[in-house]
């Protein structure tokens, strides 16, 4: 009867098995240097505060002494993150502004502000991701519209208004 390890060598059966070295110490990661929004100088951490959504880091510029906070994902919105997600989901499902307002318990202006902030962020993301698109042809619907007045009611001097 043969032994289980008989005829096998560490380099013959698996030639690359023991040739890799493992780095026991992880490499040091350089900390991200935050720069001042005013003078673009280096900034240090300067406390933190908690809003409804998360804890926000504050910074103080070493050169000019101004303080600022890190960017927040939902700029100037004072409602919870979960409520923003619910509003966006309802809007994408086709609910109207007033219906979303009733279902979430928010004011209609709050729903419109959430729509503006999320729309701006989607616009920036789209501009960042979609580049150098070449189109062969374009299809445009409703090429004309009335501006201010029907064409029959315009005067010969009025070239800015009408169909």
C-alpha positions as CSV (number, residue, x, y, z in Angstrom):
1,X,0.0,0.0,0.0
2,X,1.3,3.5,-0.9
3,X,1.6,6.3,1.6
4,X,-0.5,9.4,0.8
5,X,2.5,11.7,0.4
6,X,4.7,9.2,-1.5
7,X,5.6,10.3,-5.0
8,X,4.5,13.9,-4.5
9,X,7.0,16.7,-4.1
10,X,6.2,20.3,-3.2
11,X,7.8,21.7,-6.3
12,X,6.7,18.9,-8.7
13,X,3.0,18.7,-8.1
14,X,2.2,22.3,-7.5
15,X,5.2,24.3,-8.8
16,X,3.8,27.8,-7.9
17,X,2.2,26.8,-4.6
18,X,4.9,28.0,-2.2
19,X,6.7,30.5,-4.4
20,X,4.6,33.5,-3.5
21,X,5.6,35.7,-0.6
22,X,3.1,37.2,1.7
23,X,3.6,40.7,3.0
24,X,2.8,40.5,6.7
25,X,2.7,44.2,7.2
26,X,0.2,46.3,5.3
27,X,1.5,49.3,3.4
28,X,1.0,52.7,5.0
29,X,-1.8,54.7,3.3
30,X,-1.1,58.4,3.0
31,X,-3.9,60.4,4.6
32,X,-5.9,62.5,2.2
33,X,-5.0,66.1,2.7
34,X,-8.0,68.4,2.9
35,X,-7.5,71.8,1.4
36,X,-9.2,75.0,2.3
37,X,-12.0,76.2,0.1
38,X,-10.8,79.8,0.4
39,X,-7.0,79.8,0.0
40,X,-6.4,76.1,-1.0
41,X,-4.0,75.7,1.9
42,X,-3.8,72.6,4.1
43,X,-6.5,72.1,6.7
44,X,-6.6,70.1,10.0
45,X,-9.5,68.4,11.7
46,X,-11.4,70.8,13.9
47,X,-14.2,68.9,15.7
48,X,-17.4,67.4,14.3
49,X,-21.1,67.9,14.6
50,X,-24.1,65.6,14.2
51,X,-27.0,66.4,12.0
52,X,-30.1,64.3,11.3
53,X,-28.4,62.1,8.7
54,X,-24.8,61.6,10.0
55,X,-21.8,63.0,11.8
56,X,-20.0,65.7,9.8
57,X,-16.3,66.4,10.1
58,X,-15.2,70.1,10.6
59,X,-11.9,71.4,9.4
60,X,-9.8,74.6,10.0
61,X,-7.3,76.0,7.5
62,X,-3.8,76.3,8.8
63,X,-3.0,79.4,6.7
64,X,-6.1,81.6,6.9
65,X,-7.9,80.1,10.0
66,X,-11.3,79.7,8.3
67,X,-13.4,76.7,9.3
68,X,-15.5,74.6,6.9
69,X,-17.2,71.2,6.9
70,X,-16.8,68.3,4.6
71,X,-19.2,67.9,1.7
72,X,-22.6,66.4,2.6
73,X,-24.4,64.1,0.2
74,X,-27.8,65.9,0.7
75,X,-26.8,69.5,0.7
76,X,-29.0,71.8,2.8
77,X,-31.8,69.2,3.3
78,X,-32.9,68.8,6.9
79,X,-35.0,65.7,6.6
80,X,-33.8,62.1,7.2
81,X,-32.1,60.1,4.6
82,X,-34.8,57.4,4.7
83,X,-37.5,60.0,4.0
84,X,-35.5,61.3,1.0
85,X,-35.2,57.8,-0.4
86,X,-38.9,57.3,0.0
87,X,-39.7,60.6,-1.7
88,X,-37.4,59.7,-4.7
89,X,-38.9,56.2,-5.0
90,X,-42.5,57.6,-5.1
91,X,-41.5,60.2,-7.6
92,X,-39.9,57.7,-9.9
93,X,-43.0,55.5,-9.7
94,X,-45.0,58.3,-11.2
95,X,-46.7,59.8,-8.1
96,X,-47.4,63.5,-8.2
97,X,-45.9,66.1,-5.9
98,X,-49.0,66.5,-3.8
99,X,-49.5,62.7,-3.5
100,X,-45.9,62.3,-2.4
101,X,-46.4,65.1,0.1
102,X,-49.5,63.3,1.6
103,X,-47.8,59.9,1.7
104,X,-44.6,61.1,3.3
105,X,-46.0,63.8,5.6
106,X,-43.7,66.4,4.1
107,X,-44.6,69.8,2.8
108,X,-44.8,70.2,-1.0
109,X,-41.9,72.6,-1.0
110,X,-39.8,70.0,0.7
111,X,-40.7,67.4,-1.9
112,X,-39.8,69.9,-4.7
113,X,-36.5,70.7,-2.9
114,X,-35.6,67.0,-2.7
115,X,-36.4,66.7,-6.4
116,X,-34.2,69.7,-7.2
117,X,-31.2,68.4,-5.2
118,X,-31.4,64.8,-6.5
119,X,-32.0,66.0,-10.0
120,X,-28.9,68.2,-9.8
121,X,-26.8,65.3,-8.5
122,X,-28.1,63.1,-11.3
123,X,-27.3,65.7,-13.9
124,X,-23.7,66.0,-12.6
125,X,-23.4,62.2,-12.6
126,X,-24.7,61.9,-16.1
127,X,-22.3,64.7,-17.4
128,X,-19.4,62.9,-15.7
129,X,-20.2,59.4,-17.1
130,X,-21.6,60.1,-20.6
131,X,-18.8,61.4,-22.8
132,X,-18.0,61.4,-26.5
133,X,-21.2,59.9,-27.7
134,X,-21.6,60.0,-31.5
135,X,-25.1,59.8,-32.9
136,X,-26.1,58.9,-36.4
137,X,-29.5,60.5,-36.4
138,X,-31.8,62.4,-34.0
139,X,-35.5,62.1,-33.6
140,X,-37.3,65.2,-32.3
141,X,-40.9,65.3,-31.3
142,X,-43.0,68.5,-31.2
143,X,-40.6,70.7,-33.0
144,X,-42.8,73.8,-32.9
145,X,-44.8,75.5,-30.1
146,X,-46.7,78.7,-29.6
147,X,-44.9,81.5,-27.9
148,X,-47.2,83.9,-26.1
149,X,-49.8,84.2,-28.8
150,X,-51.3,82.5,-31.9
151,X,-49.9,83.3,-35.2
152,X,-53.2,84.8,-36.5
153,X,-53.2,87.4,-33.8
154,X,-49.6,88.7,-34.3
155,X,-48.8,91.8,-36.2
156,X,-46.4,91.9,-39.2
157,X,-43.8,93.8,-37.0
158,X,-44.0,91.1,-34.2
159,X,-41.4,88.5,-35.2
160,X,-40.6,87.2,-31.7
161,X,-44.1,85.8,-30.8
162,X,-46.4,83.3,-32.5
163,X,-46.2,79.8,-33.9
